[in-house]
């Protein structure tokens, strides 16, 4: 019998003796412990490899979603706002030049 299973059985027996577990609970848990294959909780090399591979794939996916969100929801609206501000400034500059020309013509007409 595996040492880990023996330790778990000893802990369960101790809990039963202390009255924390009933005899039925002890029997049920003991049966579950004994029905497990030795080392079934420890990941095998292949299982660990594919688990890590899955985590890496998830990480890459989250990074891609973040990049799309950043482009679509943050950078593009900021660029659009900057473009609109540039256009408004250009229109204001044109209006100021037109007002200056009109003022110059008016001043020339008064002379």
Secondary structure, DSSP 8 states (H G I E B T S, - for coil): --HHHHHHHHHHHHHHHHTSS-HHHHHHHHHHHHHS-TTTTS--HHHHHHHHHHHHHHHHHHHHHHHHHIIIIIIHHHHHHHHHHHHHHHHHHHHHHHHHHHHHHHHHHH-
